[in-house]
Amino acid sequence: MQIVIVTGLSGAGKSTALRALEDIEFFCVDNIPVPLVAPMVDHLAHEGERDKLAIAIDSRQRRNLAAWQATLTKLRGAGHRLEVMFLDATDEVLLRRFSETRRRHPLSGDDLVDGIRRDRELMGELRHGAAVVDTTNLNMHQLKSIIQDRYGGTGKLAVTLVSFGFKHGLPIDFNLVFDVRFLPNPYFEPTLTHLDGRDPEVSRFVFGPDGSELVQKVEGLLRFTLPHFQKEGKLYVTIAVGCTGGRHRSVAIVEELRRRLGGEWDIMVRHRDVERGL
């Protein structure tokens, strides 16, 4: 069977992940006691009616987590194709999510901050060797897309290309960042100031000799690194490209990288600052 173990921190998106897997015909089980996991898998495999299974495990099973590694070893020894996906997020985002939904954290008691701390400590061992998905900057639709592409779609690495302006601050989460402020700035061309990098005139201006050489070198670096990210077990990678205001040069570079890489990876594009005022 193909088995996906969905684990991680409370509030990081396990319910969304299970729904995403259910939509691509995984049989989903939420928080079955760890001692019953292997017998359940044996039963389903013997039935032969299902070949895709997703199991959510979280800190509500804190008394059983010590037996988890032995359970994984047993499942792999039985020949099942198994991957552990660990959903994570920053403490600040987890606090906000619980406050917005008014849900009670399973370990919080009267102290939400302490509950998140204890959750992180308890689940730390399950993080080792897992495919970690940081949902801090993902909405539920983006998380669903990443999971379904990984386990039911193309299987390609999901790559997000983000353009931004340094004067508005760095993106919160990225794997690689490129500073393109050394390129000539269309902002100072009166006919281009009020356009953005998606406009063909701005693109032609950006892709002079230096711009063309830059995007070629960035493409080469990404073609080298992205397969290694996927081999490491990452489900998605974020590449940030920044210029001064985030309207012209970074946008044009991101659009060109989308064109060049789109056939080999699942590309999502976000122009963070393109709609900001000049």
C-alpha positions in Angstrom: 0.0 0.0 0.0 0.9 3.6 -0.4 0.8 5.1 3.1 1.1 8.7 4.1 1.5 9.5 7.8 0.2 13.1 8.5 1.7 14.4 11.7 3.0 17.7 13.1 1.8 20.5 15.4 -1.8 21.1 16.4 -3.0 24.1 14.3 -0.5 23.5 11.5 -3.0 22.1 9.0 -3.5 18.3 9.6 -7.2 18.5 9.0 -6.7 20.3 5.7 -4.1 17.8 4.7 -6.4 14.8 5.4 -9.2 16.4 3.4 -6.8 17.0 0.5 -5.7 13.3 0.6 -9.3 12.1 0.9 -10.1 14.1 -2.3 -7.5 12.1 -4.2 -9.0 8.8 -3.0 -6.8 8.0 0.1 -8.6 6.1 2.8 -8.1 8.5 5.8 -7.9 7.6 9.5 -7.6 10.4 12.1 -5.6 9.6 15.2 -6.1 5.9 15.5 -4.2 4.6 18.6 -0.6 3.8 17.7 -0.8 0.2 18.9 -3.6 -0.4 16.4 -1.9 1.1 13.3 -0.1 -2.0 12.2 -3.0 -4.4 12.7 -5.3 -1.9 10.8 -2.8 -1.8 7.9 -2.5 -5.6 7.8 -6.3 -5.8 7.7 -6.7 -3.3 4.9 -3.9 -4.9 2.9 -5.5 -8.3 3.3 -8.8 -7.0 2.1 -7.1 -5.7 -1.0 -9.7 -3.1 -1.7 -7.6 -0.1 -0.9 -4.1 0.7 -2.0 -3.8 4.3 -0.6 -4.0 5.1 3.1 -3.4 8.3 5.1 -3.1 8.2 8.9 -3.0 11.3 11.1 -1.0 11.1 14.3 -0.7 13.9 16.8 0.2 14.8 20.4 -3.1 13.7 21.7 -1.5 10.2 21.7 1.4 11.3 23.9 1.4 8.1 25.9 1.7 6.0 22.7 4.3 8.1 20.8 7.2 6.1 22.3 6.1 3.1 20.2 5.9 5.1 16.9 9.3 4.4 15.5 8.9 0.6 16.0 5.5 0.9 14.2 7.1 2.7 11.2 9.8 0.0 11.1 7.2 -2.8 11.0 5.2 -1.1 8.2 8.3 -0.6 6.1 9.4 -4.1 6.7 6.1 -5.3 5.4 6.9 -3.7 2.1 4.5 -0.7 2.2 5.5 2.5 0.5 5.5 4.9 3.4 6.2 8.6 3.8 5.9 10.8 6.9 4.7 14.4 6.3 5.3 16.7 9.3 3.3 19.9 9.3 4.9 22.8 11.1 4.4 26.6 11.7 5.8 29.3 13.8 4.5 29.8 17.4 3.1 33.2 16.5 1.0 31.8 13.6 -0.2 28.9 15.7 -1.3 31.3 18.4 -3.2 33.4 15.9 -4.9 30.4 14.4 -6.2 29.1 17.7 -7.3 32.6 18.7 -9.1 33.2 15.4 -10.9 29.8 15.5 -11.5 29.9 19.3 -10.6 26.2 19.4 -8.9 24.7 22.4 -5.4 23.4 22.0 -5.3 19.7 23.1 -2.3 20.3 25.5 -3.0 23.9 26.6 -5.0 23.7 29.7 -5.3 27.4 30.6 -2.1 28.4 28.9 -2.0 28.3 25.1 1.6 29.3 24.8 2.6 26.5 27.1 0.5 24.0 25.2 2.2 24.9 21.9 5.6 24.5 23.6 4.7 21.1 25.0 3.3 20.1 21.6 6.6 21.0 19.9 8.6 19.0 22.5 6.4 15.9 22.2 6.3 15.9 18.4 10.0 16.6 17.9 11.0 13.0 17.4 8.4 12.4 14.7 10.0 15.3 12.7 13.2 13.5 12.1 13.3 11.9 8.7 9.9 13.4 7.7 9.0 15.6 4.7 8.5 18.9 6.6 5.9 21.3 5.3 6.1 24.8 7.0 2.5 26.1 6.7 3.3 29.5 8.2 2.8 31.4 5.0 0.4 28.9 3.2 -3.4 29.2 3.1 -5.5 26.1 3.0 -5.8 26.2 -0.8 -2.1 26.3 -1.3 -1.5 23.5 1.2 -4.1 21.4 -0.5 -2.5 22.0 -3.9 1.0 21.1 -2.7 -0.2 17.9 -1.1 -2.3 16.8 -4.0 0.4 17.5 -6.5 2.8 15.4 -4.4 0.6 12.4 -3.7 -1.9 12.3 -6.5 -0.9 14.7 -9.3 2.3 15.1 -11.2 4.6 14.3 -8.2 6.7 17.3 -9.2 8.2 19.6 -6.7 6.0 22.7 -6.1 8.0 25.8 -6.7 6.7 29.3 -5.6 8.4 32.3 -7.3 7.9 35.5 -5.3 8.7 39.0 -6.5 9.1 41.6 -3.8 10.5 45.1 -3.0 13.3 45.4 -0.5 11.9 48.7 0.7 8.8 46.8 1.9 10.9 44.1 3.7 12.0 40.6 2.9 9.4 37.8 2.6 9.0 35.9 5.8 9.7 32.5 4.3 12.0 31.5 1.4 14.7 29.0 0.4 16.6 31.2 -1.9 16.6 35.0 -2.5 18.1 36.9 -5.4 18.8 40.7 -5.3 18.3 42.2 -8.8 18.7 45.9 -7.8 21.9 46.2 -9.8 19.9 46.0 -13.1 18.9 49.3 -14.8 15.6 50.5 -13.2 12.6 51.1 -15.4 11.2 53.3 -12.7 13.4 56.1 -13.9 12.1 55.8 -17.5 9.0 58.2 -17.8 7.2 55.9 -20.3 7.7 52.8 -18.0 7.2 54.2 -14.5 3.5 53.4 -14.2 3.8 50.0 -15.9 5.0 46.8 -14.2 7.3 43.9 -15.0 4.5 41.9 -16.7 4.3 44.5 -19.5 6.4 43.6 -22.6 8.0 47.1 -22.8 9.3 46.7 -19.2 10.4 43.2 -19.9 12.4 44.3 -23.0 14.1 47.0 -20.9 15.0 44.6 -18.0 16.4 42.0 -20.4 19.3 43.9 -21.8 22.7 42.2 -21.7 22.9 42.0 -17.9 19.3 41.0 -17.3 19.6 38.2 -19.9 22.8 36.9 -18.5 21.4 37.0 -14.9 18.2 35.0 -15.7 20.3 32.5 -17.5 22.6 32.0 -14.5 19.7 31.9 -12.0 17.9 29.3 -14.2 21.1 27.2 -14.2 21.4 27.4 -10.4 17.7 26.4 -10.0 18.1 23.5 -12.4 21.0 22.3 -10.2 19.4 22.9 -6.8 15.7 22.0 -7.3 16.3 18.3 -7.9 18.4 18.2 -4.7 15.6 19.9 -2.7 13.2 17.2 -4.0 15.6 14.4 -3.2 15.9 15.8 0.3 12.1 15.2 0.7 10.8 18.8 0.4 7.3 19.1 -1.0 7.7 22.8 -2.0 10.4 25.5 -2.4 10.0 29.2 -2.4 12.3 31.4 -4.5 12.3 35.1 -3.8 13.5 37.8 -6.3 13.7 41.3 -5.0 14.3 44.8 -6.5 13.7 48.2 -4.9 9.9 48.5 -5.1 8.8 45.1 -6.3 7.0 46.4 -9.4 9.5 46.2 -12.3 12.7 44.2 -12.4 11.8 41.5 -9.9 8.4 40.9 -11.5 10.0 40.6 -15.0 12.6 38.2 -13.8 10.0 36.0 -12.0 7.8 35.9 -15.1 10.7 34.8 -17.2 11.7 32.1 -14.7 8.1 30.9 -14.8 8.3 30.6 -18.6 11.6 28.7 -18.5 10.9 26.3 -15.6 7.2 25.7 -15.9 7.4 22.5 -17.9 9.6 20.7 -15.4 8.2 21.8 -12.0 4.8 22.9 -10.8 5.2 26.7 -10.6 3.2 29.1 -8.5 3.8 32.9 -8.9 3.1 35.6 -6.4 3.9 39.3 -7.0 3.8 40.5 -3.5 4.3 44.3 -4.0 3.3 44.9 -7.6 0.0 46.6 -6.6 1.6 48.9 -4.0 1.7 52.6 -4.8 4.7 54.1 -6.5 
